[in-house]
Amino acid sequence: MARYENTKQLRKNKKSYYATTIYNKVEENNSDMYFISQEGDRCDNLANRFYGDPTLWWFIAKVNNLTTNNISAGTSLRIPSSLEDAIGL
């Protein structure tokens, strides 16, 4: 699943760029997993562990309001059980 798969691609002055991608709010689910990060944890490693795809790091970051791939030790994270909301509009 590509992050910008459903995002419009625009052209201006002979340059291509993506329009803003809008994602649905990811509601909490009883099957979501919760995780306390340890030293050295990163969103890409967690995405690989839980989803089998490190390129989904941005989904874990988005759900947890993180602005980087790096995570401070002791941070409580929610890992959604479903990737249904990882598809943008």
C-alpha positions as a Markdown table, in Angstrom:
| # | Residue | x | y | z |
|---|---|---|---|---|
| 1 | Met | 0.0 | 0.0 | 0.0 |
| 2 | Ala | 1.6 | 3.3 | -1.1 |
| 3 | Arg | 1.2 | 6.3 | 1.1 |
| 4 | Tyr | 0.1 | 8.6 | -1.8 |
| 5 | Glu | -1.7 | 6.0 | -3.8 |
| 6 | Asn | -5.0 | 7.9 | -3.8 |
| 7 | Thr | -3.6 | 11.4 | -3.7 |
| 8 | Lys | -4.0 | 13.6 | -6.8 |
| 9 | Gln | -0.8 | 14.4 | -8.6 |
| 10 | Leu | -0.7 | 18.0 | -9.9 |
| 11 | Arg | 1.6 | 19.8 | -12.4 |
| 12 | Lys | 2.6 | 23.4 | -12.3 |
| 13 | Asn | 5.5 | 25.1 | -14.2 |
| 14 | Lys | 6.5 | 21.7 | -15.6 |
| 15 | Lys | 6.9 | 20.3 | -12.1 |
| 16 | Ser | 4.8 | 17.5 | -10.6 |
| 17 | Tyr | 3.8 | 17.5 | -7.0 |
| 18 | Tyr | 1.1 | 15.8 | -4.8 |
| 19 | Ala | -1.9 | 17.6 | -3.5 |
| 20 | Thr | -2.6 | 17.5 | 0.2 |
| 21 | Thr | -3.6 | 14.0 | 1.4 |
| 22 | Ile | -6.5 | 13.8 | 3.8 |
| 23 | Tyr | -6.7 | 10.8 | 6.1 |
| 24 | Asn | -9.6 | 9.7 | 8.2 |
| 25 | Lys | -9.3 | 9.8 | 12.0 |
| 26 | Val | -8.2 | 6.5 | 13.3 |
| 27 | Glu | -10.7 | 5.5 | 15.9 |
| 28 | Glu | -9.6 | 3.3 | 18.9 |
| 29 | Asn | -10.5 | -0.3 | 18.6 |
| 30 | Asn | -10.5 | -3.1 | 21.2 |
| 31 | Ser | -8.1 | -5.0 | 19.1 |
| 32 | Asp | -5.5 | -2.2 | 18.9 |
| 33 | Met | -2.1 | -2.9 | 20.6 |
| 34 | Tyr | -0.4 | -0.7 | 23.1 |
| 35 | Phe | 3.4 | -0.5 | 23.3 |
| 36 | Ile | 5.8 | 1.4 | 25.6 |
| 37 | Ser | 8.9 | 2.3 | 23.5 |
| 38 | Gln | 12.4 | 1.5 | 24.6 |
| 39 | Glu | 15.7 | 3.2 | 23.8 |
| 40 | Gly | 16.4 | 2.9 | 20.0 |
| 41 | Asp | 12.8 | 2.2 | 18.9 |
| 42 | Arg | 11.7 | 3.9 | 15.7 |
| 43 | Cys | 8.4 | 4.0 | 13.8 |
| 44 | Asp | 9.8 | 2.1 | 10.8 |
| 45 | Asn | 11.1 | -0.8 | 13.0 |
| 46 | Leu | 7.7 | -1.0 | 14.8 |
| 47 | Ala | 5.8 | -0.9 | 11.4 |
| 48 | Asn | 8.0 | -3.8 | 10.2 |
| 49 | Arg | 7.4 | -5.7 | 13.4 |
| 50 | Phe | 3.6 | -5.2 | 13.6 |
| 51 | Tyr | 2.7 | -4.8 | 9.9 |
| 52 | Gly | 5.5 | -6.5 | 8.1 |
| 53 | Asp | 6.2 | -3.3 | 6.1 |
| 54 | Pro | 8.6 | -0.6 | 7.4 |
| 55 | Thr | 7.2 | 2.0 | 4.9 |
| 56 | Leu | 4.1 | 2.2 | 7.0 |
| 57 | Trp | 6.1 | 4.1 | 9.7 |
| 58 | Trp | 4.1 | 7.2 | 8.9 |
| 59 | Phe | 0.8 | 5.5 | 9.9 |
| 60 | Ile | 2.1 | 4.8 | 13.4 |
| 61 | Ala | 3.5 | 8.3 | 13.7 |
| 62 | Lys | 0.2 | 9.9 | 12.5 |
| 63 | Val | -1.9 | 7.8 | 15.0 |
| 64 | Asn | 0.4 | 8.8 | 17.9 |
| 65 | Asn | 0.9 | 12.5 | 16.8 |
| 66 | Leu | 4.6 | 12.0 | 16.3 |
| 67 | Thr | 6.5 | 14.3 | 13.9 |
| 68 | Thr | 9.6 | 12.1 | 13.4 |
| 69 | Asn | 10.4 | 8.5 | 12.9 |
| 70 | Asn | 12.4 | 8.5 | 16.1 |
| 71 | Ile | 10.6 | 7.8 | 19.4 |
| 72 | Ser | 11.7 | 8.8 | 22.9 |
| 73 | Ala | 12.1 | 5.9 | 25.3 |
| 74 | Gly | 9.1 | 5.4 | 27.6 |
| 75 | Thr | 6.6 | 6.9 | 25.1 |
| 76 | Ser | 3.2 | 5.1 | 25.1 |
| 77 | Leu | 2.1 | 4.2 | 21.6 |
| 78 | Arg | -1.1 | 2.8 | 20.1 |
| 79 | Ile | -0.6 | 0.4 | 17.2 |
| 80 | Pro | -3.9 | 0.1 | 15.2 |
| 81 | Ser | -4.7 | -3.5 | 14.4 |
| 82 | Ser | -6.2 | -2.5 | 11.0 |
| 83 | Leu | -4.6 | -0.6 | 8.2 |
| 84 | Glu | -8.0 | 0.4 | 6.9 |
| 85 | Asp | -7.6 | 4.1 | 7.7 |
| 86 | Ala | -4.1 | 4.2 | 6.2 |
| 87 | Ile | -5.6 | 5.0 | 2.9 |
| 88 | Gly | -5.8 | 8.8 | 2.1 |
| 89 | Leu | -8.4 | 10.7 | 0.1 |
